[in-house]
Amino acid sequence: MSAHLPDDRDAVREALIAWYEDDHREFPWRRTDDPYRILVSEVMSQQTQLSRVEEAYADFLDRWPEVADLAAAERGEVVSFWSGHSLGYNNRAKYLHEAATQVVEGEVGPADRPPGGGETAEAGGEFPTDPDDLQELMGVGPYTANAVASFAFNNGDAVVDTNVKRVLHRAFGVPDDDAEFAEAAADLMPDGESRVWNNAIMELGGVACGKTPRCDEAGCPWREWCHAYQTGDFTAPDVPTQPSFEGSRRQFRGRVVRLLGEHDEMDLDTLGHRIRVDYTPHGEHGREWLRELLSDLAADGLVQIEERNDLTIARLR
């Protein structure tokens, strides 16, 4: 399959934007251009089901409504919140807290920018508006930086996630190659409209062009140009499946962090019995298994372990 983008790019763009603006999923982060709130939503959405994200997002902003509130919080509180809402990968909470501190302390963005400007500046610093500068924030990679630049400042490049890749591969025969996807996505995006365009094309992949396509049911606006719709060949690049959360190491890591957030410290066996019913000190899921779990959390900078009076003691950092 070789890429074949339509000659009439404007018609393709107008059709997609009109489809999106006529009807789309109403996520709360789509109703704001606050970079802090958008960053929170983007970090939460990484490999996490959106149904879990919506509730956690609202609770998080109730607790820390502004970037300065998050920067002033204890990191352990933020990590405990993350774990308690089953968001997984607790180091993302640590990075988000550090990013808030960077913004408030004015550690990111162009060195020659004038002080002040915008609501965030009142908190002591301001978010950078450029994808490259946004990557200076702890834990913010190219994708997240571009998403924040797009949705907060309308200043991003074309987003290329798994949904977008699926759409471009099926509709226009773009080969399964990251460089090819990036080039095609950039070619299609209208200048200066990254906010609406990136939202629209991701919505298309999430609603109409999922693993099981719903072309007619969702009223896909690209049917007249779509190679897959015309040929019936809806193959797409393989998308890694999210491992089951129930019974996973991620689940038990979350339980450890949540319990340590509720107690100053816990010894190994007390912690083990609290996080799983089949814990036995010398069993398959016993002390050795739990030590490995705690070592992983310690390596991520989330947990501190010490030996005291023949006991292994764990606490949040």
C-alpha positions as CSV (number, residue, x, y, z in Angstrom):
1,M,0.0,0.0,0.0
2,S,1.4,3.4,-0.9
3,A,0.2,6.8,0.4
4,H,-2.2,8.8,-1.8
5,L,-3.4,11.9,-0.2
6,P,-6.3,13.6,-2.0
7,D,-5.5,16.5,-4.3
8,D,-8.3,18.6,-2.8
9,R,-6.8,19.0,0.7
10,D,-9.2,21.8,1.5
11,A,-12.2,19.7,1.0
12,V,-10.8,16.9,3.2
13,R,-10.0,19.4,5.9
14,E,-13.4,21.1,5.8
15,A,-15.3,17.8,5.9
16,L,-13.4,16.6,9.0
17,I,-13.7,19.9,10.9
18,A,-17.4,20.2,10.1
19,W,-18.0,16.6,11.2
20,Y,-16.2,17.2,14.5
21,E,-17.8,20.6,15.3
22,D,-21.3,19.2,14.5
23,D,-21.0,16.5,17.2
24,H,-18.2,15.1,19.3
25,R,-17.6,13.6,22.7
26,E,-17.7,16.2,25.5
27,F,-14.7,15.6,27.6
28,P,-14.1,18.4,30.2
29,W,-10.5,19.1,29.0
30,R,-12.0,20.0,25.6
31,R,-13.8,22.9,27.2
32,T,-10.7,24.7,28.4
33,D,-7.6,26.2,27.0
34,D,-5.9,26.3,30.4
35,P,-2.4,24.7,29.9
36,Y,-2.3,23.3,33.4
37,R,-5.7,21.5,33.1
38,I,-4.8,20.2,29.7
39,L,-1.4,18.9,30.9
40,V,-3.2,17.1,33.8
41,S,-5.6,15.5,31.3
42,E,-2.8,14.4,28.9
43,V,-0.7,12.9,31.7
44,M,-3.7,11.1,33.1
45,S,-4.8,9.8,29.7
46,Q,-1.5,8.0,29.0
47,Q,-2.4,4.3,28.8
48,T,-5.4,4.8,31.0
49,Q,-9.1,4.3,30.0
50,L,-10.9,7.6,29.5
51,S,-13.7,6.5,31.8
52,R,-11.3,6.4,34.7
53,V,-9.7,9.6,33.6
54,E,-12.9,11.7,33.7
55,E,-13.6,11.1,37.4
56,A,-10.0,11.4,38.4
57,Y,-9.6,14.6,36.5
58,A,-12.5,16.3,38.2
59,D,-11.3,15.1,41.7
60,F,-7.7,16.2,41.0
61,L,-8.7,19.7,40.0
62,D,-11.1,20.0,43.0
63,R,-8.1,19.3,45.2
64,W,-5.4,21.2,43.2
65,P,-7.3,23.7,41.0
66,E,-4.3,25.8,39.9
67,V,-0.7,24.9,39.0
68,A,0.5,26.7,42.2
69,D,-1.8,24.5,44.3
70,L,-0.2,21.4,42.9
71,A,3.4,22.8,43.3
72,A,2.7,23.5,46.9
73,A,1.3,20.0,47.7
74,E,3.4,17.2,49.2
75,R,4.5,14.8,46.6
76,G,3.4,11.9,48.6
77,E,-0.2,13.3,48.6
78,V,-0.2,13.5,44.9
79,V,1.2,10.0,44.4
80,S,-1.4,8.6,46.9
81,F,-4.2,10.4,44.9
82,W,-2.9,8.8,41.7
83,S,-2.8,5.4,43.1
84,G,-6.1,5.7,44.8
85,H,-7.7,6.6,41.5
86,S,-6.1,3.5,39.7
87,L,-4.3,5.7,37.2
88,G,-1.3,3.4,37.2
89,Y,2.4,4.2,36.6
90,N,2.8,6.4,39.8
91,N,6.0,8.0,38.6
92,R,3.7,10.1,36.3
93,A,2.3,11.7,39.4
94,K,5.8,12.5,40.7
95,Y,6.7,14.0,37.3
96,L,3.5,16.1,37.1
97,H,4.2,17.5,40.6
98,E,7.7,18.4,39.6
99,A,6.5,20.0,36.3
100,A,4.1,22.2,38.3
101,T,7.0,23.3,40.5
102,Q,9.1,24.1,37.4
103,V,6.3,26.3,36.0
104,V,5.7,28.1,39.3
105,E,9.4,28.8,39.9
106,G,9.8,30.0,36.3
107,E,12.3,27.3,35.3
108,V,11.0,26.6,31.8
109,G,10.6,28.5,28.6
110,P,12.6,31.1,26.7
111,A,15.3,32.7,28.8
112,D,14.6,36.2,27.4
113,R,10.8,36.2,27.9
114,P,9.4,39.1,29.9
115,P,8.2,38.4,33.4
116,G,4.4,38.1,34.0
117,G,1.6,37.6,31.5
118,G,-1.5,35.5,31.7
119,E,-3.3,33.9,34.7
120,T,-0.5,31.4,35.3
121,A,2.1,34.1,35.6
122,E,0.2,35.4,38.7
123,A,1.2,32.1,40.4
124,G,4.9,33.0,39.9
125,G,5.7,31.6,36.5
126,E,4.0,30.8,33.2
127,F,3.7,27.8,30.9
128,P,5.8,27.9,27.7
129,T,3.7,27.9,24.6
130,D,6.1,26.1,22.2
131,P,6.3,22.3,22.0
132,D,10.1,22.4,22.3
133,D,10.0,24.5,25.5
134,L,7.2,22.5,26.9
135,Q,9.5,19.4,26.7
136,E,11.6,21.1,29.5
137,L,8.9,20.1,31.9
138,M,9.6,16.9,33.9
139,G,8.1,13.9,32.3
140,V,6.8,15.7,29.2
141,G,7.8,14.1,26.0
142,P,7.3,15.2,22.4
143,Y,3.7,13.9,22.2
144,T,2.5,15.5,25.4
145,A,4.3,18.8,24.7
146,N,2.7,19.0,21.3
147,A,-0.7,18.2,22.7
148,V,-0.5,21.0,25.3
149,A,0.8,23.4,22.7
150,S,-2.1,22.5,20.4
151,F,-5.0,22.4,22.8
152,A,-3.9,25.3,25.1
153,F,-2.2,27.6,22.7
154,N,-3.3,26.5,19.2
155,N,0.5,26.4,18.5
156,G,1.2,22.7,17.9
157,D,2.2,20.4,15.1
158,A,0.0,17.6,13.8
159,V,-0.6,15.0,16.5
160,V,0.3,11.4,15.5
161,D,-1.1,8.8,18.0
162,T,-2.3,5.3,17.3
163,N,-5.8,6.5,16.4
164,V,-4.3,9.0,13.8
165,K,-2.0,6.3,12.4
166,R,-5.0,4.0,11.9
167,V,-7.0,6.7,10.1
168,L,-4.1,7.7,7.8
169,H,-3.3,4.1,7.0
170,R,-6.8,3.1,6.1
171,A,-8.0,6.3,4.4
172,F,-4.9,7.3,2.4
173,G,-2.7,4.2,2.3
174,V,0.1,5.8,4.4
175,P,2.7,3.0,5.1
176,D,3.2,1.8,8.6
177,D,6.3,4.0,9.2
178,D,6.6,6.8,11.8
179,A,8.2,9.2,9.4
180,E,5.6,8.6,6.7
181,F,2.8,9.1,9.3
182,A,4.3,12.4,10.5
183,E,4.8,13.7,7.0
184,A,1.2,12.9,6.0
185,A,-0.3,14.3,9.2
186,A,1.6,17.5,8.8
187,D,0.6,17.8,5.1
188,L,-3.1,17.5,6.0
189,M,-3.3,19.8,9.0
190,P,-4.4,23.3,8.1
191,D,-2.0,26.1,9.1
192,G,-2.7,27.7,12.5
193,E,-5.6,25.3,13.4
194,S,-3.8,22.6,15.5
195,R,-6.4,22.8,18.3
196,V,-9.5,21.9,16.3
197,W,-7.6,19.7,13.8
198,N,-5.9,17.5,16.3
199,N,-9.0,17.1,18.3
200,A,-11.0,16.2,15.1
201,I,-8.7,13.6,13.7
202,M,-8.2,11.9,17.0
203,E,-12.0,11.9,17.4
204,L,-12.3,10.3,14.0
205,G,-10.0,7.5,15.0
206,G,-11.7,7.0,18.4
207,V,-15.3,7.1,17.2
208,A,-15.5,6.1,13.5
209,C,-12.2,4.4,12.7
210,G,-11.5,2.2,15.7
211,K,-10.2,-1.4,15.4
212,T,-13.7,-2.2,14.3
213,P,-14.7,0.6,11.9
214,R,-18.1,2.3,12.2
215,C,-17.9,4.2,8.9
216,D,-21.6,4.6,8.2
217,E,-22.9,4.5,11.8
218,A,-20.6,7.4,12.8
219,G,-21.1,9.3,9.5
220,C,-17.4,9.3,8.7
221,P,-16.6,12.4,6.7
222,W,-13.9,10.8,4.7
223,R,-15.8,8.0,3.1
224,E,-15.6,9.4,-0.4
225,W,-11.8,9.5,-0.3
226,C,-11.1,6.5,1.9
227,H,-9.2,3.6,0.4
228,A,-10.4,1.1,3.0
229,Y,-14.1,2.1,2.6
230,Q,-13.8,1.7,-1.2
231,T,-12.0,-1.6,-1.1
232,G,-13.3,-3.2,2.1
233,D,-9.7,-3.8,3.3
234,F,-9.7,-2.4,6.9
235,T,-6.4,-3.7,7.9
236,A,-4.3,-1.3,10.0
237,P,-1.0,-1.2,11.9
238,D,-1.0,-3.5,15.0
239,V,-1.8,-1.7,18.2
240,P,-0.4,-3.1,21.4
241,T,-3.1,-4.2,23.8
242,Q,-3.2,-2.8,27.3
243,P,-2.3,-5.6,29.8
244,S,-5.0,-6.6,32.1
245,F,-5.0,-4.4,35.2
246,E,-6.6,-6.9,37.6
247,G,-3.9,-9.0,39.2
248,S,-1.1,-7.1,37.4
249,R,2.1,-5.7,39.0
250,R,0.7,-2.2,38.3
251,Q,-2.3,-3.0,40.5
252,F,-0.1,-4.2,43.4
253,R,2.3,-1.3,43.0
254,G,-0.8,1.0,43.3
255,R,-1.9,-0.8,46.5
256,V,1.5,-0.5,48.1
257,V,1.6,3.3,47.4
258,R,-1.9,3.8,48.6
259,L,-1.3,2.0,51.9
260,L,2.0,3.7,52.5
261,G,0.2,7.0,51.8
262,E,-2.2,6.1,54.7
263,H,0.5,5.0,57.2
264,D,3.9,6.6,58.0
265,E,5.6,3.3,57.5
266,M,4.9,-0.5,57.3
267,D,7.0,-3.6,57.8
268,L,7.2,-6.1,54.9
269,D,4.8,-8.8,56.2
270,T,2.2,-6.3,57.4
271,L,2.3,-4.7,54.0
272,G,2.2,-8.0,52.2
273,H,-0.9,-9.3,54.0
274,R,-2.7,-6.0,53.4
275,I,-2.1,-5.9,49.6
276,R,-3.0,-9.5,48.7
277,V,-5.0,-12.2,50.4
278,D,-2.7,-15.0,49.2
279,Y,0.5,-13.4,50.7
280,T,2.6,-15.9,52.7
281,P,6.1,-14.8,53.8
282,H,7.8,-17.8,52.1
283,G,5.3,-18.5,49.4
284,E,5.2,-17.7,45.7
285,H,3.8,-14.3,46.4
286,G,5.8,-13.7,49.6
287,R,8.7,-11.6,50.9
288,E,10.9,-12.1,47.8
289,W,8.1,-11.1,45.5
290,L,7.2,-8.1,47.6
291,R,10.9,-7.0,47.9
292,E,11.1,-6.9,44.1
293,L,8.0,-4.8,43.9
294,L,9.3,-2.4,46.5
295,S,12.7,-2.3,44.7
296,D,10.9,-1.2,41.5
297,L,9.1,1.5,43.4
298,A,12.3,2.6,45.1
299,A,14.1,2.8,41.7
300,D,11.2,5.1,40.6
301,G,11.9,7.4,43.5
302,L,8.5,6.6,45.1
303,V,9.4,4.4,48.1
304,Q,12.2,4.3,50.7
305,I,13.3,0.9,52.2
306,E,15.4,0.4,55.3
307,E,16.4,-2.6,57.5
308,R,15.6,-2.1,61.2
309,N,15.7,-4.6,64.0
310,D,15.6,-7.5,61.6
311,L,12.5,-6.0,59.9
312,T,12.3,-4.5,56.4
313,I,10.5,-1.1,56.7
314,A,8.9,0.7,53.7
315,R,7.6,4.3,53.5
316,L,6.8,6.8,50.8
317,R,9.6,9.2,49.9
